[in-house]
Amino acid sequence: MSVSNSSIQAQLTPAQQLPRVRAEQEKVLEANFQQNRNPTDLDVTLIAAEAGLSEDETKKWYRHRLACWRQQQGLPANSGSVMD
């Protein structure tokens, strides 16, 4: 099994297209985001399992959260991954 090192691309998503997450899921996602803004595919799989979400929902949440974070930093929201 190969592990992809693809990165999450920042993208603002309309609210109606974002996954619905409960408060405890949001806490898990946010805690992981604070540790790693650009998770690998394996990381996404683990975060999704921890949060009780699908990998697609987790990736969509991360793309949106990364775009919001980029805006807070004064960067364009919709762009490539952020290197720490």
Phi, psi and omega in degrees: 000126180262147180255123180280143177255030178294152181246160178284130177266127181298133179203120174289132183243135176304142186307321182291346179261353178284148177293145176277122181237144177280165183303318181291328176291319178300319178299316180296313180298313182295319179299318178291323178297320180295331179277326187205107181280346182231073183289148173285174177300322178295317178301316180299318179300315181291318179296317179300316179296318180296321183274346183076033179240167174283163178296321179297317178297319180294316179297318180297318179298315180297317179301314181292315181296322178294320177297318178296317179298317180299319178298318179299330180274000181080021180255161175298138183291313186263094179201189184292184182293162180255128178264128180280000000 
